[in-house]
């Protein structure tokens, strides 16, 4: 739900709740303190504030319920509407105003909970700059961020936040991109390096060329994902409607029976007032919103609130390999030089260039160069366009790092010079357009991968675990053996992944975990799609949840947040309805008047909502492996 839509109704409900409280206070003062004897339009003066409240506050609520009825949305909140109409018909205006207070106060509380759950979004918005420094010739002018155009030259001052996605054209330095992962993640920058919005510049000023508008930049899209997940009012009534499907007709039946057996219409109203299902209308939404807030604080962005209800029903877990069961941080195991090239010289030149790259293999190359105590060389230029590999100039020599497939496609003559394929990852280096070396890597499994996989069955009731990967079979089976997965599908294209996930989902509910780069179709096809944020474009709409800190522990926390939500929501809803049924029985027997019933229901509401608020309080531990 857009912010404008949410804020308006929230303020309206707060206003109606305030009006109801004022009307009740004035009524009590007139009735028990002033004690006038006059009437207005045939009504005692004490009743006038209540009638005004029912007109100004009750009619808008009844209008909303009427619209729902026209849409054939017969939810449990119709009991509240029926209570308001009946109270006005029978002249029980105080009872009617109390029901108005219950409805409006509950929705105002929900709006407040949504606002509180948006703290992460507010923090992101607060750190995003509103200005940029545009460079025209030798002059630098400060302009609104919205005025930045593609191709503009912008100066990012030391320790300033980068305003847009772009490419460095002047200067050298580092940028901290930890806003994305929550961990230190600094990258060196030189002419040709890409920069992303939201990154914090180091101690050197950089001049960049704007490649995207501010609204299309990475940081802005991350905020859009947050806004969609935290401001959208989730369709939380699924669980409520399931419970309300039997609760609503039962309440109406009890009310009608009480009226028929006693011939007292006030008992009909008293039962309906007590039956007003605020535990369903308020407690469940508050529990879900609290879960979204808790997840956000744990680095888990819930894009589709429905996944919080679905994840606990999934029985098949499907994993992509790289970045999920592995760290996505391979180690360089072997450098195989071509005849006439020295392995250390090749590694030095390649590592000098790779320090300006964000490719997952770059850090492995740099770590190997560091352990070999190789001194990196001066880099004159860098280019890393999608699909073209990494190219640059180091010590006056042209260095290119690419894949075997791309090299063979573009230069068929080099195929015979390459070593045979082997298990693991690899890249190919060219120096001055000559094949120089093949670099082989091994992506290390996560230390907790095996224990995480083993606990899925006994602790989360998964009966099937699969790996579906586009990597070579030798590498995938090596990983599967390390973590204990026997069902392996390697060398799969995105289309083949999609078919496998669709087939598994037809059998039972599935959860798919991928890095979000080539997994969008599979993430969409699964019952619940979880994208790991470190190596993915989290703006993709495929996943229902995004793990910002790529960690299996966070996945387990997501499972437990969902389970706690369901448990606490059911406690609040069923416990509240049980207390309401007791109150309905007393009202049907004539032991609770409509006003007393309304007060009793308010107490039940407070208990249900207070219990629902527990979901946002993190327990001592959210993992069990």
Secondary structure as GFF3:
##gff-version 3
##sequence-region A 1 625
A	DSSP	alpha_helix	3	29	.	.	.	ID=ss1
A	DSSP	pi_helix	30	34	.	.	.	ID=ss2
A	DSSP	beta_strand	39	40	.	.	.	ID=ss3
A	DSSP	beta_strand	43	44	.	.	.	ID=ss4
A	DSSP	alpha_helix	45	53	.	.	.	ID=ss5
A	DSSP	pi_helix	54	58	.	.	.	ID=ss6
A	DSSP	alpha_helix	59	70	.	.	.	ID=ss7
A	DSSP	alpha_helix	78	90	.	.	.	ID=ss8
A	DSSP	alpha_helix	93	117	.	.	.	ID=ss9
A	DSSP	alpha_helix	119	127	.	.	.	ID=ss10
A	DSSP	beta_strand	131	136	.	.	.	ID=ss11
A	DSSP	beta_strand	139	144	.	.	.	ID=ss12
A	DSSP	three_ten_helix	145	147	.	.	.	ID=ss13
A	DSSP	beta_strand	153	156	.	.	.	ID=ss14
A	DSSP	beta_strand	166	170	.	.	.	ID=ss15
A	DSSP	beta_strand	173	176	.	.	.	ID=ss16
A	DSSP	alpha_helix	178	181	.	.	.	ID=ss17
A	DSSP	beta_strand	186	189	.	.	.	ID=ss18
A	DSSP	beta_strand	194	195	.	.	.	ID=ss19
A	DSSP	beta_strand	200	201	.	.	.	ID=ss20
A	DSSP	beta_strand	206	210	.	.	.	ID=ss21
A	DSSP	three_ten_helix	214	216	.	.	.	ID=ss22
A	DSSP	alpha_helix	218	231	.	.	.	ID=ss23
A	DSSP	alpha_helix	237	262	.	.	.	ID=ss24
A	DSSP	alpha_helix	265	275	.	.	.	ID=ss25
A	DSSP	alpha_helix	278	278	.	.	.	ID=ss26
A	DSSP	pi_helix	279	283	.	.	.	ID=ss27
A	DSSP	alpha_helix	284	297	.	.	.	ID=ss28
A	DSSP	beta_strand	300	302	.	.	.	ID=ss29
A	DSSP	alpha_helix	306	310	.	.	.	ID=ss30
A	DSSP	three_ten_helix	311	313	.	.	.	ID=ss31
A	DSSP	beta_strand	316	319	.	.	.	ID=ss32
A	DSSP	pi_helix	321	325	.	.	.	ID=ss33
A	DSSP	beta_strand	331	337	.	.	.	ID=ss34
A	DSSP	alpha_helix	343	354	.	.	.	ID=ss35
A	DSSP	alpha_helix	360	371	.	.	.	ID=ss36
A	DSSP	beta_strand	379	383	.	.	.	ID=ss37
A	DSSP	beta_strand	390	394	.	.	.	ID=ss38
A	DSSP	beta_strand	397	402	.	.	.	ID=ss39
A	DSSP	alpha_helix	404	410	.	.	.	ID=ss40
A	DSSP	three_ten_helix	412	417	.	.	.	ID=ss41
A	DSSP	beta_strand	425	431	.	.	.	ID=ss42
A	DSSP	beta_strand	434	442	.	.	.	ID=ss43
A	DSSP	alpha_helix	449	460	.	.	.	ID=ss44
A	DSSP	beta_strand	464	468	.	.	.	ID=ss45
A	DSSP	alpha_helix	473	483	.	.	.	ID=ss46
A	DSSP	beta_strand	487	489	.	.	.	ID=ss47
A	DSSP	alpha_helix	494	507	.	.	.	ID=ss48
A	DSSP	beta_strand	510	514	.	.	.	ID=ss49
A	DSSP	alpha_helix	520	525	.	.	.	ID=ss50
A	DSSP	beta_strand	528	532	.	.	.	ID=ss51
A	DSSP	beta_strand	545	547	.	.	.	ID=ss52
A	DSSP	alpha_helix	552	588	.	.	.	ID=ss53
A	DSSP	alpha_helix	594	612	.	.	.	ID=ss54
A	DSSP	three_ten_helix	613	616	.	.	.	ID=ss55
###
